[in-house]
Amino acid sequence: VMEQQNSATVARGQQGSTIKNIVFDLGGVLIDWNPHRIISGIFADRPESDVPWDLVEVLSTPLWRQLDQGTITPEEAVARLPARYNKEDFAKVVAGLLPYFVPIPNGVEILELIRAQRCYKTYVLSNFHENYFDKIRTQYSDTDIKFSLFDGYTISSHVKLLKPSPEIYERLLKDHNLVPEETLFIDDIQENVEGAKQAGMHALLCTDHAHLKRQLYETGILSSK
């Protein structure tokens, strides 16, 4: 029901005003973010019983969000890790994440379909650590996601704000001169979707790329012309 309401909201927006800007989250939408896969891969040389699975939960704690916000360095994050976790293992995770930030093919397909319409500007709004964002932006500048084709970025660690705080949506709109009613935001977390709606934007939840693709066709964002 929630997803149907999201579609209807965008559809009504299309009738009242034209969507001109589409803003993408990265993790879970365009870039793979799977903490279990990350921990499993980084510690693949260890027996299953020796893998520090408890670090999976650290990747969604306030400590990790401070990294995304850019208010602490990786070294500070390791130093502040609660004593119940292994600091050396956590340092290995922080240093070894980059290979696991890979494009999601179904997400890239949707991005390419939107770009092919040639009537939308595209942007990124993401909670992402500065060093990692800069590296993946360079790595995929002209391939897969093709970051060079985006019209702008608002990254948490750059602006020292986090979704779903109202301030980061305001910053997105202000920095890129976007009209909320003309802007669609796509994210994989419901509270971030709600934050965008509170800021006056249209928003869709992406937990299934095939479903998102259908929604975009149903609402007229994508056309089969």
Secondary structure, 3 states (H helix, E strand, C coil): CHHHHHHHHHHHHHHHCCCCEEEECCECCCECCCHHHHHHHHCCCCCHHHCCCCHHHHCCCHHHHHHHHCCCCHHHHHHHCCCCCCHHHHHHHHHHCHHHCCECHHHHHHHHHHHHCCCCEEEEEECCCHHHHHHHHHHCCCCCCCHHHCCEEEEHHHHCCCCCCHHHHHHHHHHCCCCHHHEEEEECCHHHHHHHHHCCCEEEECCCHHHHHHHHHHCCCCCCC
